[in-house]
């Protein structure tokens, strides 16, 4: 069974940092693109960050650019999201996702329907 398991969420104060991990099992994801999405209270799910299968290309939402960093370790079948300078508006449930068929066009990294395997979500709450 293909599964993504996230860890690292929690409660943090404004300007604090958190690091998410998302580990894959049941399949080798070395050829997959990875992404992180989030859904804030009363909002739809939105793109946060993505990384290509090689790790050579990364993509970020404007709202997190310069504060969040996505990376991957193919040997561990794991993707990470380092979040610094957190703000209350970063409060959301965060989801990791894998595009196991790969992503060809750069614009597609930002789209939910490019990803076919999703984690269960993990809550981040940033207190002011």
Secondary structure by P-SEA (a helix, b strand, c coil): cccccccccccccccbbbbbbbbbcccccccbbbbcccccccccccccccccccccbbbbcccccccbbbbbcccccbbbbbbcccccccccbbbbbbccccccccccccccccccccccbbbbbbcc
